[in-house]
Amino acid sequence: MAVVAHSPTGHGALHDPAADGQAVLSDTAAAHGVTAGQVALAWVHARGRVHGLDVVPLPGTSRVAHARANVAAASLVLTPGELARLDAAWPVDAPPA
């Protein structure tokens, strides 16, 4: 079974500088030389390993450059420590904003 994660960046909520955990995304992105959105997509994709399922992030985009960045995020490998920091910043059981 595969899970298709519709709007994996929360319709842009993970890109909001005021969002809880934005510093974690920004720091991780800077460490890899990528965007925060790419880190968010890589994190969502990695969640599948935690749950034993294939997770396919399905981000929307209106620009070719963004589509290319989204595809490039699939090759981004986050460390276990980075994944743990992201999980702590956005706990699964947190109520939606």
C-alpha positions in Angstrom: 0.0 0.0 0.0 1.2 3.5 -0.7 0.1 6.8 0.9 -0.3 9.8 -1.3 0.4 12.9 0.8 -1.7 15.6 -0.7 -0.4 19.1 0.0 2.6 17.9 2.0 3.7 21.4 2.9 0.3 22.3 4.3 -0.7 24.6 1.5 2.5 26.6 2.2 2.1 26.6 6.0 5.5 25.0 6.4 7.0 27.9 4.5 5.5 30.5 6.8 8.3 32.2 8.7 6.1 32.4 11.8 5.3 28.7 11.8 6.5 26.6 14.8 9.6 24.8 13.8 10.5 27.0 10.9 14.0 27.4 12.3 14.4 23.6 12.1 13.4 23.6 8.4 15.6 26.6 7.7 18.6 25.2 9.5 18.3 21.8 7.8 17.8 23.4 4.4 21.0 25.6 4.9 23.0 22.5 5.9 22.0 20.8 2.7 22.1 23.8 0.4 18.4 23.4 -0.5 15.1 25.2 0.2 12.9 24.7 3.2 10.2 23.3 0.9 12.6 20.6 -0.4 13.4 19.6 3.2 9.6 19.5 4.0 9.1 17.2 1.0 12.0 14.9 1.9 10.7 14.7 5.5 7.2 13.7 4.4 8.7 11.1 2.0 10.9 9.7 4.9 7.8 9.2 7.1 7.0 6.2 5.0 10.0 4.3 6.5 8.7 5.0 10.0 5.3 3.5 9.2 6.5 0.8 6.8 4.6 2.3 3.8 5.6 4.0 0.6 4.7 7.7 0.9 4.4 9.8 -2.2 4.3 13.5 -1.5 2.0 15.3 -4.0 2.9 18.9 -3.9 1.1 21.4 -6.0 3.1 24.0 -8.1 2.4 26.7 -10.6 6.0 27.1 -11.9 8.3 24.8 -13.7 11.2 25.8 -11.4 9.2 24.7 -8.4 8.3 21.4 -10.1 12.0 20.8 -10.7 12.8 21.6 -7.0 10.1 19.3 -5.9 11.5 16.4 -8.0 15.0 17.2 -6.7 13.7 16.8 -3.1 13.2 13.1 -3.7 17.0 12.6 -3.7 17.6 14.6 -0.5 18.6 12.2 2.4 18.0 13.6 5.9 19.9 12.2 8.8 18.1 10.4 11.7 18.9 13.5 13.9 17.4 15.9 11.4 14.3 13.7 11.0 13.9 13.6 14.8 14.2 17.4 15.0 11.5 17.8 12.3 9.3 15.2 14.0 9.6 17.1 17.3 8.8 20.5 15.6 5.7 19.1 14.0 4.4 16.2 16.1 1.9 13.9 14.3 -0.7 14.3 17.1 -0.6 18.1 17.0 -3.9 19.8 16.2 -4.0 21.5 12.8 -3.3 25.3 12.8 
